[in-house]
Amino acid sequence: MSELMKIAFPTTNKETVDEHFGHCKYFAIYTVENNMIKEVEHIEAPEHEPGVLPRFLGAQKATTIITGGMGAMAIHLFKEQNIDVILGAKGDIEENLKEFLGGELNSVGSPCNHTHEDGHDCH
């Protein structure tokens, strides 16, 4: 039986992972079957409001989101959509994907636990 995954990365330039998913312009969504990339889509992100992005990616049938950071409530909302959350990613999307598929990318860091004012990102 083949394993099909849809892995979402928040991005602004379509090449690197945004450190905080709520500020991205696009989601790069990789459809992967048996560790082989079958399709890559760049979908414009909807405006960020609480709860919108987990539902949006759920509707895209994403199975995993790989990002730099997000709040505990967002993690909970993604899990309600049956989307696994990997935190601590940065840099090139395809390098992160390669590490994830090879079992080398583990969720690191803790979720954000505060509000974000203009110009502030969690690290």
Stockholm file with secondary structure:
# STOCKHOLM 1.0

chainA/1-123         MSELMKIAFPTTNKETVDEHFGHCKYFAIYTVENNMIKEVEHIEAPEHEPGVLPRFLGAQKATTIITGGMGAMAIHLFKEQNIDVILGAKGDIEENLKEFLGGELNSVGSPCNHTHEDGHDCH
#=GR chainA/1-123 SS CCCEEEEEEEESSSSEECSBGGGCSEEEEEEEETTEEEEEEEEECCCCCTTHHHHHHHHTTCSEEECSBCBHHHHHHHHHTTCEEECCCCEEHHHHHHHHHTTCCCCCSCCBCSCCCTTCCCC
#=GC SS_cons         CCCEEEEEEEESSSSEECSBGGGCSEEEEEEEETTEEEEEEEEECCCCCTTHHHHHHHHTTCSEEECSBCBHHHHHHHHHTTCEEECCCCEEHHHHHHHHHTTCCCCCSCCBCSCCCTTCCCC
//
